[in-house]
Amino acid sequence: MVVDLSESVGSLVVGDLTRRWPLFVFGPRFFPSVKWRKAVCALLHHRVIAGLALPVWKLVLNPAAFKIVWEAFPTLSPQNHQVTVIPCRDEHHWPGASGWKMSMDVTFLGTGAAYPSPTRGASALVLRCEGECWLFDCGEGTQTQLMKSQLKAGRITKIFITHLHGDHFFGLPGLLCTISLQSGSVVTKQPIEIYGPAGLRDFIWRTMELSHTELVFPYVVHELVPTADQCPTEELKEFTHVDKTDSPPKEGQGRTILLDSEENSYLLVDDEQFVVKAFRLFHRIPSFGFSVVEKKRPGKLNAQKLKDLGVPPGPAYGKLKNGISVVLENGVTISPQDVLKKPIVGRKICILGDCSGIVGDGGVKLCFEADLLIHEATLDDAQMDKAKEHGHSTPQMAAAFAKLCQAKRLVLTHFSQRYKPVALAREGETDGIIELKKQAESVLDLQEVTLAEDFMVIGIPIKK
């Protein structure tokens, strides 16, 4: 359970960390100062509030709240009460309660094609949401890029590989080994979930086997089965799968994920907060794109309706906010839909692997109205024929797809190493990186296009 006091010293929120939705919201008008402190104390001592036992294991405080609580209860200690104290910045709140913010951002670790260079690392980016990190592609040198960034490799819980070209996954074995070394001997870490094309499980297993590596944490590899139309016929290969009896001790049983022919996509993740799907791309070998969609959040409580219906302030508000009906003292049942405004649509981030086109209509549907669309643009428009020949895109091709999807923001990445970052571009260059930006913007009616650079961080604001 989580007690989050980071937004207001006079507010107490009790939430379930695994579901990431608050169970109760108590504001200052419900808890005057003394009662509020007693409520915190009761929680810390595993007492019962509103008839529910609430085992507390994490206390999140902003500095002001931290000072008040520890002055009120000087004898408390994290060891005695199994509480972890985490000072928390104002912009990082747990989701669910009206007006809360949930941080989400993308950090580019590598924006170059083919190989890592001094100016651009090999393909890799991290989607971070409230501290949890999802890694998309893991080219050679990704772990070094992680060390140079503000991110921590130990926070990675999911890894998505777009395709099995070396500049997108040769860094994976080394990263897994480093995470293992940094984890210590006693590990309670949840399994790292790894998603990628068929053959990825075999690659990881053989790498670990040949190097006599034993990871201390569990991991699971889920393989996507491509279709024959994702690459030239001569490049399509069927991989032999690792025999279950020979699997490494730390590898869990992963799924083999087939294309849903009706949806034209692959369902990878569907939890309380996100839905992640993959869609097919055309490249020299089978490649995939990923759509990460945040689920709708409950709408705001209609204060006037609550008052008109006679709902007393307090725990009932929290229950209604979280979709639970309440029964008033007069026997009347109030349903959440009676007092909640429209649900708030979640954010959508789409990340495409190397491609010269989309296979089927799955990609267009999944990327429609994306808040952030990340697309490769390996070469400029003057070299479109060469780009297509090698299964790649140009700025014009990326922008055309963004326009078709009505994406709100397009970010170009995976540039040929000939295109140096803006800061290193020579004055007066006509074939430099800025030219790629202009080419894409001309297709999007001058809508601004972002050129990704290593360590660039792009925030995705929460919708209200």
C-alpha positions as CSV (number, residue, x, y, z in Angstrom):
1,M,0.0,0.0,0.0
2,V,1.1,3.6,-0.5
3,V,0.5,6.7,1.6
4,D,1.1,9.6,-0.7
5,L,1.4,13.0,1.0
6,S,3.5,14.6,-1.7
7,E,0.9,17.0,-3.1
8,S,-0.5,18.6,0.1
9,V,0.5,18.4,3.7
10,G,-3.2,18.4,4.6
11,S,-4.2,15.5,2.2
12,L,-4.0,11.8,2.8
13,V,-4.2,9.4,0.0
14,V,-4.2,5.6,0.4
15,G,-3.5,3.7,-2.8
16,D,-2.7,0.3,-4.1
17,L,0.7,0.4,-5.8
18,T,0.1,-2.6,-7.9
19,R,-3.2,-1.2,-9.3
20,R,-1.9,2.3,-9.3
21,W,-5.3,3.7,-8.4
22,P,-6.1,5.4,-5.0
23,L,-8.6,3.6,-2.7
24,F,-9.4,6.7,-0.6
25,V,-8.8,10.4,-0.7
26,F,-9.0,12.4,2.5
27,G,-8.6,16.2,2.1
28,P,-8.0,18.8,4.8
29,R,-11.8,19.4,5.3
30,F,-12.2,15.7,6.2
31,F,-9.2,15.6,8.6
32,P,-8.3,18.5,10.7
33,S,-4.7,18.6,11.7
34,V,-4.9,16.4,14.8
35,K,-7.2,13.7,13.3
36,W,-5.0,13.7,10.2
37,R,-1.9,12.9,12.2
38,K,-3.8,10.2,14.1
39,A,-4.8,8.7,10.7
40,V,-1.2,8.6,9.6
41,C,-0.2,7.0,12.8
42,A,-3.0,4.4,12.5
43,L,-1.8,3.5,9.0
44,L,1.7,3.1,10.1
45,H,0.7,0.8,12.9
46,H,-1.4,-1.3,10.5
47,R,-4.7,-0.2,12.1
48,V,-8.1,-0.3,10.3
49,I,-9.6,2.6,8.5
50,A,-13.1,2.5,7.0
51,G,-13.3,-1.2,7.9
52,L,-10.3,-2.2,5.8
53,A,-6.9,-3.4,7.0
54,L,-4.3,-1.3,5.2
55,P,-0.8,-2.7,5.4
56,V,1.5,0.2,4.7
57,W,4.9,-0.4,3.2
58,K,5.7,2.9,1.5
59,L,5.3,6.5,2.7
60,V,5.8,9.2,0.0
61,L,6.3,12.7,1.4
62,N,7.2,16.1,0.1
63,P,9.7,17.9,2.4
64,A,7.0,19.9,4.3
65,A,4.9,16.8,5.0
66,F,8.0,14.8,6.0
67,K,8.9,17.4,8.6
68,I,5.4,17.5,10.1
69,V,5.0,13.7,10.3
70,W,8.4,13.1,11.8
71,E,7.9,16.0,14.3
72,A,4.6,14.5,15.3
73,F,5.9,10.9,15.6
74,P,9.6,11.2,16.5
75,T,9.8,7.6,17.6
76,L,8.8,6.2,14.2
77,S,11.5,4.3,12.2
78,P,11.2,2.7,8.8
79,Q,12.6,-0.5,10.2
80,N,10.1,-0.8,13.0
81,H,7.1,-0.1,10.8
82,Q,8.2,-1.5,7.5
83,V,7.9,1.9,5.9
84,T,10.1,3.2,3.1
85,V,10.3,7.0,3.0
86,I,10.7,8.5,-0.5
87,P,10.9,12.3,-0.9
88,C,8.8,13.1,-3.9
89,R,8.9,16.1,-6.3
90,D,5.5,17.8,-6.9
91,E,5.2,16.7,-10.5
92,H,5.4,13.0,-9.5
93,H,2.1,12.0,-8.0
94,W,0.4,8.7,-8.0
95,P,-2.4,8.6,-10.6
96,G,-6.1,8.4,-10.0
97,A,-7.2,11.3,-7.9
98,S,-8.6,14.3,-9.7
99,G,-6.0,16.8,-10.5
100,W,-3.0,14.5,-9.9
101,K,-0.1,14.4,-12.3
102,M,1.6,11.3,-13.5
103,S,4.9,11.9,-15.2
104,M,5.7,10.2,-18.5
105,D,8.7,10.9,-20.8
106,V,10.8,9.4,-23.5
107,T,14.6,9.5,-23.3
108,F,16.6,8.8,-26.5
109,L,19.8,6.8,-25.7
110,G,20.9,6.1,-29.3
111,T,19.7,7.9,-32.4
112,G,22.1,6.6,-35.1
113,A,21.8,3.8,-37.7
114,A,24.1,0.8,-38.3
115,Y,26.6,1.3,-35.5
116,P,27.4,3.5,-32.5
117,S,29.6,6.5,-33.1
118,P,31.0,9.3,-30.9
119,T,28.1,11.5,-31.9
120,R,25.2,9.1,-32.0
121,G,24.7,5.8,-30.1
122,A,23.0,2.8,-31.7
123,S,19.2,2.5,-31.5
124,A,17.7,2.6,-28.0
125,L,15.2,4.7,-26.1
126,V,13.4,4.5,-22.8
127,L,9.8,5.2,-22.0
128,R,9.6,6.2,-18.3
129,C,6.4,6.3,-16.3
130,E,6.6,7.1,-12.6
131,G,10.1,5.7,-12.4
132,E,9.4,2.4,-14.1
133,C,11.4,2.1,-17.3
134,W,10.6,0.3,-20.6
135,L,13.4,0.0,-23.0
136,F,12.8,-0.1,-26.8
137,D,15.7,-1.6,-28.7
138,C,19.1,-2.1,-27.2
139,G,21.9,-1.5,-29.7
140,E,25.6,-2.0,-28.9
141,G,26.7,0.4,-26.1
142,T,23.2,1.0,-24.7
143,Q,24.3,0.3,-21.1
144,T,27.0,2.9,-21.4
145,Q,24.4,5.4,-22.7
146,L,22.2,4.5,-19.7
147,M,25.1,5.3,-17.3
148,K,25.5,8.7,-18.9
149,S,21.8,9.5,-18.6
150,Q,19.6,10.2,-15.6
151,L,18.1,6.7,-15.9
152,K,18.9,3.6,-13.9
153,A,19.2,0.2,-15.6
154,G,17.8,-1.5,-12.5
155,R,14.5,0.3,-13.1
156,I,13.9,-1.5,-16.5
157,T,11.0,-3.9,-16.2
158,K,10.2,-4.4,-19.9
159,I,12.3,-4.6,-23.0
160,F,10.9,-4.4,-26.6
161,I,13.0,-5.3,-29.6
162,T,11.7,-4.1,-33.0
163,H,13.8,-6.5,-35.1
164,L,16.9,-8.7,-35.1
165,H,19.5,-6.5,-36.8
166,G,22.5,-6.0,-34.7
167,D,22.3,-2.3,-34.2
168,H,19.0,-2.9,-32.4
169,F,19.8,-5.7,-30.0
170,F,23.5,-6.5,-29.8
171,G,23.6,-4.6,-26.5
172,L,21.0,-6.8,-24.8
173,P,23.2,-9.6,-23.4
174,G,25.7,-7.1,-21.9
175,L,22.9,-5.0,-20.4
176,L,21.2,-8.0,-18.8
177,C,24.6,-9.1,-17.3
178,T,25.2,-5.6,-15.9
179,I,21.8,-5.4,-14.3
180,S,22.5,-8.8,-12.7
181,L,25.8,-7.7,-11.3
182,Q,24.3,-4.6,-9.9
183,S,21.4,-6.5,-8.3
184,G,23.4,-8.2,-5.6
185,S,23.1,-11.8,-4.4
186,V,19.6,-11.5,-2.9
187,V,17.1,-10.5,-5.5
188,T,13.4,-10.0,-5.1
189,K,13.1,-8.3,-8.5
190,Q,10.1,-9.2,-10.7
191,P,11.0,-10.9,-14.0
192,I,12.1,-8.6,-16.8
193,E,9.6,-9.1,-19.6
194,I,11.3,-9.2,-23.0
195,Y,9.3,-8.9,-26.3
196,G,10.7,-9.4,-29.8
197,P,10.6,-11.3,-33.0
198,A,11.0,-15.1,-33.1
199,G,14.6,-16.1,-32.6
200,L,15.2,-13.6,-29.7
201,R,14.8,-16.3,-27.1
202,D,17.3,-18.5,-28.8
203,F,19.8,-15.7,-29.1
204,I,19.6,-14.8,-25.4
205,W,19.9,-18.4,-24.3
206,R,22.9,-19.2,-26.5
207,T,24.7,-16.0,-25.4
208,M,24.2,-16.8,-21.8
209,E,25.1,-20.5,-22.3
210,L,28.3,-19.8,-24.3
211,S,29.5,-17.1,-21.8
212,H,28.6,-19.3,-18.8
213,T,26.5,-16.5,-17.5
214,E,23.9,-17.0,-14.7
215,L,21.6,-14.0,-14.2
216,V,20.5,-13.5,-10.6
217,F,17.1,-12.2,-11.6
218,P,14.3,-14.0,-13.6
219,Y,13.4,-13.0,-17.1
220,V,10.8,-14.0,-19.7
221,V,11.0,-13.8,-23.4
222,H,7.8,-13.4,-25.5
223,E,8.3,-14.0,-29.2
224,L,6.2,-12.4,-32.0
225,V,5.7,-14.7,-35.0
226,P,6.1,-12.6,-38.2
227,T,4.2,-13.1,-41.4
228,A,5.8,-13.8,-44.8
229,D,5.0,-10.3,-46.2
230,Q,7.2,-8.4,-43.7
231,C,10.4,-8.9,-45.7
232,P,11.7,-10.2,-49.1
233,T,11.0,-13.9,-49.5
234,E,14.7,-14.9,-49.5
235,E,15.2,-13.1,-46.1
236,L,12.5,-14.9,-44.2
237,K,13.9,-17.6,-41.9
238,E,12.4,-20.0,-39.4
239,F,14.3,-20.3,-36.2
240,T,14.7,-23.4,-34.2
241,H,13.4,-22.9,-30.7
242,V,15.3,-23.7,-27.5
243,D,14.2,-27.0,-25.9
244,K,12.4,-26.3,-22.7
245,T,14.6,-28.8,-20.9
246,D,17.7,-26.8,-21.9
247,S,16.4,-23.4,-20.9
248,P,18.4,-21.3,-18.4
249,P,17.2,-21.6,-14.8
250,K,16.2,-18.0,-14.6
251,E,14.2,-18.0,-17.8
252,G,10.4,-18.2,-17.3
253,Q,7.9,-19.6,-19.7
254,G,7.3,-17.0,-22.3
255,R,4.5,-16.7,-24.9
256,T,4.6,-17.3,-28.6
257,I,2.4,-14.5,-29.9
258,L,0.6,-14.8,-33.2
259,L,-1.0,-12.1,-35.3
260,D,-4.6,-11.4,-34.5
261,S,-5.9,-11.4,-38.0
262,E,-9.0,-9.4,-37.1
263,E,-7.2,-6.6,-35.3
264,N,-4.1,-6.9,-37.6
265,S,-1.9,-6.6,-34.5
266,Y,-0.2,-8.5,-31.6
267,L,-1.5,-8.0,-28.1
268,L,1.6,-7.8,-25.8
269,V,0.5,-6.2,-22.5
270,D,-3.0,-5.4,-21.1
271,D,-2.8,-4.4,-17.4
272,E,-4.6,-1.9,-15.2
273,Q,-2.8,1.0,-16.7
274,F,-1.6,0.3,-20.3
275,V,-2.3,-1.7,-23.4
276,V,0.7,-2.4,-25.6
277,K,0.3,-3.8,-29.1
278,A,2.7,-4.5,-31.9
279,F,2.1,-4.0,-35.6
280,R,3.9,-5.3,-38.7
281,L,6.5,-3.3,-40.7
282,F,8.3,-4.1,-43.9
283,H,12.1,-4.2,-43.7
284,R,14.9,-6.4,-45.0
285,I,14.0,-8.8,-42.1
286,P,10.7,-8.8,-40.2
287,S,10.3,-5.6,-38.1
288,F,7.7,-4.4,-35.8
289,G,6.3,-1.1,-34.3
290,F,4.8,-0.7,-30.9
291,S,1.8,1.2,-29.7
292,V,1.7,2.1,-26.0
293,V,-1.7,3.3,-24.9
294,E,-2.6,4.6,-21.4
295,K,-6.0,3.4,-20.4
296,K,-8.8,6.0,-19.7
297,R,-8.8,7.5,-16.2
298,P,-12.0,8.1,-14.3
299,G,-13.5,11.5,-14.9
300,K,-13.7,14.1,-12.1
301,L,-16.3,13.9,-9.4
302,N,-19.3,16.2,-9.9
303,A,-19.3,18.0,-6.6
304,Q,-22.8,19.5,-7.2
305,K,-24.3,16.1,-8.0
306,L,-22.7,14.5,-4.9
307,K,-24.2,17.3,-2.8
308,D,-27.6,17.0,-4.4
309,L,-27.6,13.2,-3.9
310,G,-26.6,13.6,-0.2
311,V,-23.3,11.7,-0.5
312,P,-21.3,12.7,2.7
313,P,-17.7,13.7,2.1
314,G,-15.1,11.1,3.1
315,P,-14.3,7.5,2.0
316,A,-17.5,7.3,-0.2
317,Y,-15.9,9.9,-2.6
318,G,-12.8,7.6,-3.0
319,K,-15.0,4.5,-3.7
320,L,-17.1,6.3,-6.3
321,K,-13.9,7.7,-7.9
322,N,-12.6,4.2,-8.3
323,G,-15.7,2.7,-9.8
324,I,-17.3,1.3,-6.6
325,S,-21.0,1.9,-5.8
326,V,-21.9,3.2,-2.3
327,V,-25.0,2.7,-0.3
328,L,-26.2,5.8,1.7
329,E,-27.7,5.6,5.2
330,N,-31.1,6.0,3.7
331,G,-30.6,2.8,1.6
332,V,-30.1,4.6,-1.7
333,T,-27.4,3.2,-3.9
334,I,-25.2,5.7,-5.7
335,S,-23.3,4.4,-8.8
336,P,-20.1,5.9,-10.1
337,Q,-21.7,6.8,-13.4
338,D,-24.2,9.0,-11.4
339,V,-21.5,11.3,-10.2
340,L,-18.5,11.0,-12.5
341,K,-17.8,13.2,-15.4
342,K,-16.5,11.8,-18.7
343,P,-13.5,9.5,-18.5
344,I,-10.2,11.1,-19.4
345,V,-8.5,9.6,-22.5
346,G,-5.0,8.4,-21.9
347,R,-1.8,9.2,-23.7
348,K,-0.5,7.2,-26.8
349,I,3.1,6.7,-27.8
350,C,4.0,4.8,-31.0
351,I,7.6,3.6,-31.7
352,L,8.4,2.2,-35.1
353,G,11.4,0.0,-35.9
354,D,13.3,0.1,-39.2
355,C,10.9,0.0,-42.2
356,S,10.2,1.2,-45.7
357,G,6.4,0.8,-45.1
358,I,3.6,-0.6,-43.0
359,V,2.2,-4.1,-43.6
360,G,-1.6,-4.1,-43.4
361,D,-3.8,-1.5,-41.7
362,G,-2.9,-2.4,-38.1
363,G,-0.2,0.3,-37.8
364,V,-2.5,3.1,-39.0
365,K,-5.2,2.2,-36.7
366,L,-3.0,1.8,-33.7
367,C,-1.1,5.0,-34.3
368,F,-4.2,7.1,-35.0
369,E,-4.0,10.4,-33.1
370,A,-0.8,9.4,-31.3
371,D,0.5,12.0,-28.9
372,L,4.0,11.0,-29.9
373,L,5.1,9.1,-33.1
374,I,8.7,8.1,-33.3
375,H,9.7,7.1,-36.8
376,E,13.0,6.3,-38.5
377,A,14.4,8.6,-41.2
378,T,17.8,7.0,-42.2
379,L,18.4,9.0,-45.3
380,D,17.2,12.2,-46.9
381,D,14.5,12.4,-49.5
382,A,17.1,12.7,-52.4
383,Q,18.1,9.1,-51.6
384,M,14.6,7.7,-51.3
385,D,15.3,4.9,-53.8
386,K,18.4,3.8,-51.9
387,A,16.5,4.0,-48.6
388,K,13.7,1.8,-49.9
389,E,16.2,-0.7,-51.4
390,H,17.6,-1.2,-47.9
391,G,14.2,-1.2,-46.2
392,H,14.4,2.2,-44.7
393,S,12.5,5.5,-44.7
394,T,13.1,9.2,-45.5
395,P,11.7,12.2,-43.8
396,Q,9.0,12.5,-46.4
397,M,7.9,8.9,-45.9
398,A,7.8,9.3,-42.1
399,A,5.9,12.5,-42.3
400,A,3.4,11.0,-44.8
401,F,2.6,8.2,-42.3
402,A,2.3,10.7,-39.4
403,K,-0.1,12.8,-41.5
404,L,-2.2,9.7,-42.3
405,C,-2.4,8.8,-38.6
406,Q,-3.0,12.5,-37.6
407,A,-0.2,12.2,-35.1
408,K,0.1,15.2,-32.8
409,R,3.9,15.1,-32.8
410,L,6.5,13.5,-35.0
411,V,10.0,12.7,-33.9
412,L,12.6,11.5,-36.4
413,T,15.4,9.2,-35.4
414,H,17.8,6.4,-36.6
415,F,19.8,8.8,-38.8
416,S,22.7,7.6,-41.0
417,Q,25.9,8.5,-39.1
418,R,26.7,11.0,-41.8
419,Y,24.1,13.3,-40.3
420,K,25.7,14.9,-37.3
421,P,23.6,16.4,-34.4
422,V,22.5,20.0,-34.9
423,A,25.2,21.4,-32.6
424,L,27.9,19.8,-34.7
425,A,26.4,20.7,-38.1
426,R,28.5,22.9,-40.3
427,E,27.2,26.3,-41.2
428,G,25.7,26.5,-44.7
429,E,25.3,22.7,-45.1
430,T,22.6,21.9,-47.6
431,D,22.5,18.2,-47.0
432,G,22.8,18.2,-43.2
433,I,20.4,17.1,-40.4
434,I,18.4,20.3,-40.6
435,E,17.5,19.5,-44.2
436,L,15.7,16.3,-43.0
437,K,13.6,18.4,-40.6
438,K,12.6,20.7,-43.4
439,Q,11.7,17.8,-45.7
440,A,9.4,16.3,-43.1
441,E,7.8,19.6,-42.2
442,S,7.0,20.4,-45.8
443,V,4.7,17.3,-45.9
444,L,3.1,18.2,-42.6
445,D,2.1,21.7,-43.6
446,L,5.0,23.2,-41.6
447,Q,3.9,21.4,-38.4
448,E,7.0,21.3,-36.3
449,V,9.0,18.0,-36.4
450,T,11.6,17.0,-33.8
451,L,15.0,15.6,-34.7
452,A,16.0,13.2,-31.9
453,E,19.5,13.4,-30.4
454,D,21.2,11.3,-27.8
455,F,19.9,12.0,-24.3
456,M,17.1,14.2,-25.5
457,V,14.1,13.9,-23.1
458,I,10.5,14.5,-24.4
459,G,7.8,14.8,-21.8
460,I,4.2,13.6,-22.6
461,P,1.9,15.7,-20.5
462,I,-1.1,14.1,-18.9
463,K,-4.5,14.9,-20.5
464,K,-7.1,16.7,-18.5
